[in-house]
C-alpha cells in the first residue's frame, strides 16, 4: 500500500506526465459552475452548492475533494456572476483554487439562450512530506515540503440552454502552471498543468405527469491522455426526489440519489465503485455528498422556481 501511494505522489509531482489532473465528481451535473463560467446566473437565483468527495475509501492517502460555488444573475441585464473554491488533496499533496466567474447571455430563440463566460483566479499547491514513510530516506524528490506561489489562471466557456436541455463547452484553465518552478505559461511544452477541454450536455424527458427522466453526459479531453466520458441518467418523481445510475469509461459505475427537501434546499448522495483491476481491490468505493440552496426570488406572492439544470 505504501509503495502504491508513493507511486501516486510521484506521478502527481511529475510535471511531464500527460493525464487527467482535474478533480472528478459523480455529481458533475450539480457542479457546472466549477467547470464552465458561462453557467453563472443561469438558474435565475442566488445558488450556493457544496460538494464533498471521498475517493477510494480504505486506500491510505486517497483523493479527497471539496468544492463550494455561488452564482447569481446580476442587475445588469442578461449578466451573471459567480465564485468557486476547489480544494483537492491526494496523499501529502494538496491544491486549492479560488475563481470568479462572469457570464453574459443572448436570446437565440423565444425559449433558448446562449451564454458566454470568463473565469479568472488563483491556484496554490502544497506538499507535506514530513510524515511520509519512504524507502529511500535521501530521495531528493521528498527532501523538502512544497509550497507554490499564488499562480493566476483563467478560462472560458459557452453554455446553450433551454427549459428542456443544455449543451456546454469550456476550457476552465487556459494557462499551464508549473508549480515546481512557480511559473505560468500558455506553452504546452512546459512541465505543469495541462489544458482540459470539457463538453457537457443534458436533457429532460417528461415521461408522464409525475415522472421525469434526466440523462446527462460529461466528456473530458486533455493532451496525450485517453478521453473520459461520464454518462448518467436520473428519474425524478414530482420534482421531489431522484434516483439514478452513472458510468465512467475505463473507471467506475455508481448510483445517485437525492431529495428536494424544500423548494430551495436539495441534498444528494452518490456511491461509485471502480472496476479497474489496479484500484478496485484496494478500496471500498467512493462517496459524495451534495448540498444546494437557492435563494429564489418572490414575485406577486409566488415563488419563482429555479430551473432543473
C-alpha positions as CSV (number, residue, x, y, z in Angstrom):
1,X,0.0,0.0,0.0
2,X,2.8,2.4,0.9
3,X,4.6,1.7,-2.4
4,X,1.3,2.4,-4.3
5,X,0.9,5.7,-2.5
6,X,4.4,6.7,-3.2
7,X,3.9,5.9,-6.9
8,X,0.8,8.1,-7.0
9,X,2.5,11.0,-5.4
10,X,5.5,10.7,-7.8
11,X,3.1,10.7,-10.7
12,X,1.3,13.8,-9.4
13,X,4.6,15.6,-9.0
14,X,6.0,14.5,-12.3
15,X,5.2,17.6,-14.4
16,X,5.8,15.9,-17.7
17,X,3.1,13.3,-17.1
18,X,0.2,13.8,-19.5
19,X,-3.0,12.7,-17.7
20,X,-6.3,13.9,-16.2
21,X,-5.4,16.4,-13.5
22,X,-8.8,18.0,-12.6
23,X,-10.8,16.6,-9.7
24,X,-13.7,14.3,-10.7
25,X,-17.2,14.3,-9.4
26,X,-20.1,12.0,-9.9
27,X,-22.4,15.0,-9.2
28,X,-20.9,16.9,-12.1
29,X,-24.4,17.9,-13.3
30,X,-24.8,19.8,-10.0
31,X,-21.3,21.3,-10.2
32,X,-21.4,23.0,-13.5
33,X,-20.0,26.4,-12.4
34,X,-16.7,24.7,-11.3
35,X,-16.0,23.7,-14.9
36,X,-17.9,26.3,-17.1
37,X,-18.1,30.0,-16.2
38,X,-20.9,30.6,-18.7
39,X,-23.3,28.8,-16.3
40,X,-23.1,31.7,-13.8
41,X,-26.6,33.1,-13.2
42,X,-28.4,30.6,-15.4
43,X,-30.7,29.3,-12.5
44,X,-32.3,32.7,-12.1
45,X,-31.5,32.6,-8.4
46,X,-28.6,33.1,-6.0
47,X,-27.5,29.5,-5.8
48,X,-24.9,28.0,-3.4
49,X,-23.7,24.5,-3.9
50,X,-21.3,22.5,-1.7
51,X,-19.8,19.1,-2.7
52,X,-17.6,16.7,-0.8
53,X,-16.0,13.6,-2.4
54,X,-14.0,10.9,-0.6
55,X,-12.5,8.7,-3.2
56,X,-11.3,5.1,-2.8
57,X,-12.4,4.6,0.8
58,X,-9.9,2.5,2.7
59,X,-6.9,3.4,0.5
60,X,-4.4,5.3,2.5
61,X,-3.8,8.8,1.0
62,X,-6.6,8.5,-1.5
63,X,-8.0,11.7,-3.1
64,X,-10.4,13.9,-1.0
65,X,-12.0,16.9,-2.7
66,X,-14.4,19.7,-1.7
67,X,-16.0,22.5,-3.8
68,X,-18.2,25.3,-2.9
69,X,-19.8,27.5,-5.6
70,X,-22.1,30.5,-5.5
71,X,-23.6,32.3,-8.5
72,X,-26.4,34.7,-9.3
73,X,-27.9,36.8,-12.1
74,X,-26.8,40.5,-11.9
75,X,-28.8,43.7,-12.1
76,X,-27.0,44.2,-15.4
77,X,-29.4,42.7,-17.9
78,X,-28.5,39.2,-19.1
79,X,-25.3,39.0,-17.0
80,X,-24.3,36.6,-14.2
81,X,-21.6,36.4,-11.6
82,X,-20.2,33.6,-9.5
83,X,-17.3,32.4,-7.3
84,X,-15.9,28.9,-6.8
85,X,-13.4,27.4,-4.4
86,X,-11.9,23.9,-5.1
87,X,-9.8,22.1,-2.5
88,X,-8.2,18.8,-3.7
89,X,-5.8,16.6,-1.8
90,X,-4.1,13.3,-2.6
91,X,-1.6,11.9,-0.2
92,X,0.6,14.7,1.2
93,X,-0.1,17.0,-1.8
94,X,-3.0,19.5,-1.8
95,X,-4.2,22.1,-4.3
96,X,-6.5,25.0,-3.7
97,X,-8.1,27.1,-6.3
98,X,-10.2,30.3,-5.9
99,X,-12.0,31.7,-9.0
100,X,-14.5,34.4,-10.0
101,X,-16.9,33.8,-13.0
102,X,-18.7,36.3,-15.2
103,X,-21.3,35.4,-17.9
104,X,-23.4,37.2,-20.5
105,X,-26.3,35.6,-22.3
106,X,-28.1,36.4,-25.5
107,X,-31.5,35.2,-26.6
108,X,-31.3,32.9,-29.6
109,X,-35.0,32.0,-29.9
110,X,-38.1,32.5,-27.8
111,X,-37.1,29.7,-25.5
112,X,-33.3,29.3,-25.8
113,X,-30.3,31.3,-24.7
114,X,-26.5,31.2,-25.4
115,X,-24.2,32.3,-22.6
116,X,-20.6,33.3,-22.9
117,X,-18.4,33.0,-19.8
118,X,-15.0,34.0,-18.5
119,X,-13.3,32.9,-15.2
120,X,-10.2,34.1,-13.5
121,X,-8.5,33.2,-10.2
122,X,-5.5,31.9,-8.3
123,X,-4.1,28.4,-7.6
124,X,-1.7,27.2,-4.8
125,X,-0.2,23.8,-4.3
126,X,1.4,22.5,-1.1
127,X,3.2,19.2,-0.2
128,X,3.8,18.0,3.4
129,X,6.4,15.2,3.3
130,X,7.5,15.3,6.9
131,X,5.4,12.3,8.0
132,X,5.7,10.4,4.7
133,X,7.3,7.0,5.1
134,X,9.6,6.2,2.1
135,X,12.1,3.5,1.3
136,X,14.9,5.8,0.4
137,X,15.3,8.5,3.1
138,X,17.6,10.6,0.9
139,X,15.4,10.7,-2.1
140,X,15.6,14.4,-3.2
141,X,12.0,14.3,-4.5
142,X,10.7,14.2,-0.9
143,X,13.6,16.1,0.8
144,X,11.5,19.2,1.5
145,X,8.0,20.4,1.7
146,X,6.4,22.2,-1.2
147,X,4.5,25.5,-1.2
148,X,3.9,27.2,-4.5
149,X,3.3,30.8,-5.0
150,X,-0.2,32.1,-5.9
151,X,-0.3,31.4,-9.6
152,X,-3.0,33.0,-11.7
153,X,-5.1,31.3,-14.3
154,X,-8.2,32.0,-16.4
155,X,-10.7,30.1,-18.5
156,X,-13.7,30.5,-20.9
157,X,-16.9,28.7,-21.8
158,X,-20.1,28.6,-23.8
159,X,-23.4,27.4,-22.5
160,X,-26.5,26.9,-24.6
161,X,-29.7,26.1,-22.8
162,X,-33.5,25.9,-22.9
163,X,-36.0,24.7,-20.3
164,X,-35.6,21.2,-21.7
165,X,-31.9,20.7,-22.5
166,X,-28.4,22.2,-22.3
167,X,-25.0,21.9,-24.0
168,X,-21.8,23.5,-22.7
169,X,-18.2,23.7,-23.9
170,X,-15.4,25.0,-21.7
171,X,-11.7,25.2,-21.0
172,X,-11.5,26.2,-17.3
173,X,-7.7,26.7,-17.2
174,X,-6.1,28.2,-20.3
175,X,-2.7,28.7,-18.6
176,X,-0.4,25.8,-17.7
177,X,1.0,26.5,-14.3
178,X,4.4,25.0,-13.4
179,X,4.1,24.6,-9.6
180,X,7.7,23.3,-9.3
181,X,9.1,26.5,-10.8
182,X,6.3,28.7,-9.6
183,X,5.6,30.0,-13.2
184,X,2.7,30.5,-15.5
185,X,2.7,29.9,-19.3
186,X,0.4,29.1,-22.2
187,X,3.2,26.9,-23.7
188,X,2.2,23.2,-23.6
189,X,5.8,22.1,-23.7
190,X,6.4,23.3,-20.1
191,X,6.0,20.8,-17.4
192,X,2.9,21.5,-15.4
193,X,-0.8,21.6,-15.7
194,X,-2.5,20.5,-18.9
195,X,-5.4,22.2,-20.6
196,X,-8.6,20.3,-20.2
197,X,-11.5,20.6,-22.7
198,X,-15.0,19.8,-21.3
199,X,-18.2,19.1,-23.1
200,X,-21.4,18.8,-21.0
201,X,-25.0,18.0,-22.1
202,X,-28.3,17.1,-20.6
203,X,-32.0,16.7,-21.5
204,X,-35.3,16.5,-19.7
205,X,-37.9,13.9,-20.9
206,X,-41.4,14.2,-19.4
207,X,-42.4,10.5,-19.0
208,X,-45.8,11.5,-17.6
209,X,-47.3,13.9,-15.1
210,X,-45.2,12.7,-12.2
211,X,-42.0,11.3,-13.6
212,X,-39.1,13.0,-15.5
213,X,-36.1,11.3,-17.0
214,X,-32.9,13.4,-17.0
215,X,-29.9,11.9,-18.9
216,X,-26.6,13.8,-18.8
217,X,-23.1,13.4,-20.2
218,X,-19.7,14.9,-19.4
219,X,-16.8,14.4,-21.9
220,X,-13.3,15.2,-20.7
221,X,-10.3,15.6,-23.1
222,X,-6.7,16.5,-22.4
223,X,-3.4,16.3,-24.1
224,X,-1.9,12.7,-24.6
225,X,-4.5,11.1,-22.3
226,X,-7.5,8.9,-23.1
227,X,-10.8,10.7,-23.4
228,X,-13.1,10.1,-20.4
229,X,-16.8,10.1,-20.6
230,X,-19.3,10.2,-17.7
231,X,-22.8,9.1,-18.5
232,X,-25.7,9.4,-16.0
233,X,-29.5,9.0,-16.0
234,X,-31.8,10.1,-13.2
235,X,-35.5,9.6,-12.8
236,X,-37.2,12.4,-10.9
237,X,-40.6,12.0,-9.1
238,X,-42.8,15.1,-8.8
239,X,-39.6,17.2,-8.6
240,X,-39.3,15.8,-5.0
241,X,-36.7,13.0,-5.2
242,X,-34.4,11.4,-7.7
243,X,-32.6,8.1,-8.3
244,X,-30.0,7.5,-11.0
245,X,-27.1,5.5,-12.3
246,X,-23.7,6.6,-13.7
247,X,-21.0,5.0,-15.8
248,X,-17.5,6.4,-16.2
249,X,-15.5,4.9,-19.1
250,X,-12.5,2.8,-18.0
251,X,-13.1,3.7,-14.4
252,X,-16.3,3.3,-12.4
253,X,-20.0,2.6,-12.1
254,X,-22.3,4.1,-9.5
255,X,-25.6,5.2,-8.1
256,X,-27.0,8.7,-7.3
257,X,-30.0,9.6,-5.0
258,X,-31.3,12.9,-3.8
259,X,-34.2,14.8,-2.3
260,X,-35.6,18.3,-2.7
261,X,-36.3,18.9,1.0
262,X,-37.9,22.2,0.2
263,X,-38.3,24.4,-2.9
264,X,-35.0,25.9,-2.0
265,X,-32.9,23.1,-0.4
266,X,-31.7,20.0,-2.1
267,X,-29.4,17.2,-0.8
268,X,-27.8,14.4,-2.9
269,X,-25.6,11.3,-2.3
270,X,-23.7,9.1,-4.7
271,X,-21.6,5.9,-4.5
272,X,-19.4,4.7,-7.2
273,X,-17.1,1.7,-7.4
274,X,-14.1,1.3,-9.6
275,X,-13.9,-1.7,-11.9
276,X,-10.3,-1.1,-12.9
277,X,-8.2,-4.0,-11.8
278,X,-5.3,-1.8,-10.4
279,X,-7.6,0.0,-8.0
280,X,-10.8,-1.8,-7.1
281,X,-9.1,-4.5,-4.9
282,X,-7.6,-1.8,-2.7
283,X,-10.6,0.3,-1.8
284,X,-14.3,0.2,-0.8
285,X,-15.6,2.7,-3.3
286,X,-16.1,6.4,-3.5
287,X,-18.7,8.6,-1.7
288,X,-20.1,12.1,-2.5
289,X,-22.4,14.4,-0.6
290,X,-24.1,17.4,-2.3
291,X,-26.0,20.3,-0.8
292,X,-27.6,23.1,-2.8
293,X,-29.6,26.1,-1.7
294,X,-31.5,28.5,-3.9
295,X,-32.3,32.0,-2.6
296,X,-35.2,32.2,-5.0
297,X,-37.0,35.4,-5.8
298,X,-40.5,36.1,-4.7
299,X,-42.8,38.0,-7.1
300,X,-46.5,38.8,-6.5
301,X,-46.7,36.4,-3.6
302,X,-45.4,33.5,-5.7
303,X,-42.1,31.7,-5.6
304,X,-40.3,31.6,-8.9
305,X,-38.9,28.1,-9.0
306,X,-35.3,27.8,-10.4
307,X,-34.5,25.7,-13.4
308,X,-34.0,21.9,-13.4
309,X,-30.4,22.5,-14.5
